[in-house]
Amino acid sequence: MEIKQLRYFVEAYRLQSFTEAAKQCIITPQGLHVSISRLEEELGCRLFSRSGSRLELTEAGKYLLPKAEEIVRISSEAEEHFSREAEKEGLVSVLFVRGTVELIALPSIARFKEIDPLAEVRFKVEQDLDCVQAVLSGQADMAVCSGPIHSKELSKKHLFTKKNMLVINSSDPLANRDSVSIDDLRSVHLALPREKMFVRNKVLELCRKQGFEPEYVENDEPRTAFNCAQIGLQAGIVNEVSAGKLLKDTKNVSIIPFGDPEMNWEVFLIKKKDLPQTRLAKSYEACLLQTTRKNLER
């Protein structure tokens, strides 16, 4: 049982309409239907019955409603409390995926400190899925992470598109190519990030569409991917920002872009839709977007 499911249930009954409740909760009507159906499946009972144009509560629904209202109220109060505390403390919490720190995080934070010297931006580098979960749980005001972003509870702004690169020993025949395809990975022993990085799931999905299961080990560090490629142990997949930086310090390694647009590195700014933003968070977001545009224009 999730708080969002209880919120949808309460709003549907209060507004006497799944459609209006979906608008209020910023979700599609289908998504709200599915969420309430899953709640009913979990509880093992129906919560609503229709009487003409009205939504009537079943006995189970009547039992659940006051408890759901109380849980939703307490949850909203807690969110508002921590939002006020962040405002009072002059704190903005932001997560960044690896590869965006020097490009976006550090320049935007430095610029924001010039605008508001008393404000504090607390930032941390995390993997994609950890960024998403932290924003969904309210532990972070926003995050910059890779896509695709599918959660209906998140708003997203596309920041930029770069290439993902194959990092491979320079003696490998693929090192002479201008670009590589997913099909080229049939003959490559890969080092892929763990499942919390979306690129791993994308590589596995595309390989399986081509009819093969890639040979791979797990490795979360771009630097280790370069070291493995340098000795010819495995090839890695690293975004072009991190790859370009690491290539300067590594010998006998080549980086080749993927030609398939589905293998692009898409980066988004994500926030939770129903979590009120503080003045500081809004101000920092504007600074982050402006800094990103300027840095990408260089």
N, C-alpha and C positions, 0 to 999 in steps of 0.2 A: 504494500500500500504506500503510495507516494503522496506528498503534500499537493503536488500539482493535480493529481487525480481528484482529490477531495475538493480542491478549489473549483475545478470544472463542474463537479457534481453540485456544489453549493450554488454556483452562478447559474447553471442550467435551471435549477428549481426557482431561484430568486427571479430570474428574467422570464421564466416560463417559455424558454426557446433555446434549443441547441445552437441555432444560427446566431442569435444575439449574444449568447454566452461565449461562443467562439470569437466574436468580434471583441468582446470585453477582455478575453484572455489572450488575445493576439495569437490565435491558432486557427487552422482551417476547420470548418464544421466536421469534415471527415476525421481529422485528427482528434477532435474532441469526442466524437462518437466512439472511436477506437479506444481512447483512453478510458472512458467510462465503462465500455464493454469489458475491458481487461480488469477493471476494478471489480465489476460484477462477477467475472470468472474467478478472480482471486477469493472473493468473499463467498462464492457459491450461491448467489441469490440475485434476483432482479431488484433494482432500486426504484425504477419508474414504471408506471402504467399510464396509459392514455385514457382520458375521459373527455371525449369531444376534442376541443382544441387545447385543453389544459394538460399539463404534465402533473400527474398525481403520484405521490409517493406510495410505495408498497409499505408493508409493516417494517420490512428491513430498512427501507429508505427513511421512514419516520424515526427509527432507532438511531440511524447513522447521522442524520442531518445536524442535530445540536452538537454532537461530538465533532463532526467535520467542521462546523462553523467555528468552534472553539480552537481547533488545531490550526485552521487557516488564520484566525485572528492572532494567535500567539506567534505563528510564523511571520506574519506581516509586521507585528510589533518588533520582533527580533531584527528583521531586516532593516526596518526604519531606525532602530536604535544604533546598529552598527554603521549605518549610513551617516547618521548624525555625528557619531563618534569620529568617523573618518574626516568629516567636514571640520569638526572642532579641532582635531589634531593636525589638520593640514596635511593629510596623508592620502596618496593615491597608490593603489596596489596594481601592478601590471606584470604580466608574464610574457616572455619572448621565447620563441623557438630558436634553436641554434642557427646561426647564419644571418640573423636580423639584429644582433646586438650592436655591432660596430656601424652597420648601415642605418639603423633606425633608433635603437634604444638609447645609446650614449649621446648622440647628437640632439635628440629630442629632449632628453632629460636636462642636458646642459642648457639648452635654449629656454626650457621652462623655468629653470632656476634663475635665469636672468629676468624673466618676466615676474616671477613670484618667489623671491629669495627665501621666504619663510615656509614655503610648501616643501613637502618631502614626497618623492616618488620612490616607492619601494618596489624594486624589480628583481626578477629571478628568471633564470634560464631553465626551461622545462621542455619535455617532449610534447608532441601535438596533443595526444589524448589527455595528458595531465593539465595542459592549458585549458582544454575544453571543460574538463571536470571541475577545475578550480573556479571558472567563471559561472558554470551552472550552479555550483554550491554557494556562490556568493563570497568565496574566499579571495577573489580578485575582482577589481573593477572592470578590467578588460584584459585581453590578451592578443598578441600578434602571433599567429601560427599558420601552418600549412593547411590547405584544403584537400579534399572537399569538405565543406561544413554542411551536415545534413540536419542537425537538430533544429526543430521548430521553435525551441525555446530561446534560440540565439539570433541576434541580429548580426549581420556581417557586412563589412565594407571591403571590397577588393582593393588591395594596396598596390600589388605589382605582380608581374609574371616574369620568371627567369627560367633558365634551363636546369634540369637535372643532368649530371654528367657521369659517364662511366669512367672510373679511375682504374687504370690498368697498367701493367708493366710495359715499358716501351718496346720490348722485344716481341710482344704479342702481335700477330697480324692485324688485329683490330685497331691497334694504335696508329696505323697509317690511314685510317678512314676519316672522312670529314664529319660523319655522323654515324650513329649506330641505331639499330632497331631492336625491339623486344625479341624478335626471332634470333638475333645474333647471340642472345644469352643462352641459347641451347648448349653451346660449347664452352661456357664460362663458369668457373667456380666462383660464386658470389659471396660477399660478406654483406648481409642486409641488416638494417636496423631492427630492433625488436618491435613488437606489434603496436607499441604506443606511438610509433611514427607512421603517418599515413602513407608515405612513399613505399614502405614495405608492402602494405596491403595492395597498393596500386600495381606494383611490380608482379606480385603473385597472381593477382586477378588477370592482368594482361597476358602473362605467360600461359596461364591455364586456358585463356581464350584461344591462344595459338596452339593448344593441344599438348603442352609439355609442362612438367614440374621442374623448376630450376633447381640446380644443386647449390645449396647455400648453407652458411653458418650465420650466427647472429653476432652483430658487433655494432655498438651504439656510437662509437667515437670516430668522427671523420679522420682524425690524425692516425688512428690505428688502421683505418682503411687504406690510407696512403702507405703506411709502413708495410702492410701485407702486400700491397700491389708492388712495392719497391723490390721485394724479394721474390715476387712471382707466386705468392701463396694463394691469394684470392684477389678478385677485382671488387671494387666498392662502387656504391652509387651515392654521390654527394652533390648538394646543390651548388650552382656555379659560383656563388659568393664565397662559400667556404672553400670550394675546390681551388679557385683562383688564388686565394690567400695561402693555402697550404702548398700549392705547387711550387712556389718560390723557394721553399726550404727542402724540397725533395728531389732527388736525382732518379733517373731511369724510370720515371712515371709519366704517363700521358693521360690527359683528360679529353674525352670525346663526348659531345652533346648528343642526347637522344633526339632523333628527328621526329618521333611521334609526338604530336601536340598533347596527347593524353599523359605523357611523361613530363610535362612542364611542371615547374615548381610554382604553384599558385599560393600567394600569401594574403591573408585576410586579417582585419581587425575585428574581433568578436566581442560582443557584450550580451548580457542576459536581458531579454526583452522586458520582463516585468520587475526589474530591479531599478529603483530610482537612482539616477546619477547625481552625485554631489556637484556643486559649482566647480570645485577643483578638478574633478574627473572630467567634466565637460571642457574645462579650459585646457587641461593637458591633452585631451583627445584632439582638440583643434590644433594644438602645437605639434603633436605627433604627425597629423596628416599633412600639415604645411612643411614640416621638416622632411618627410618622406618624399613629397613632390620635388622639393629643391634638390635633394641628394640624388634622385633618379634622373633629374634633368642634366646633371653634370656629365 
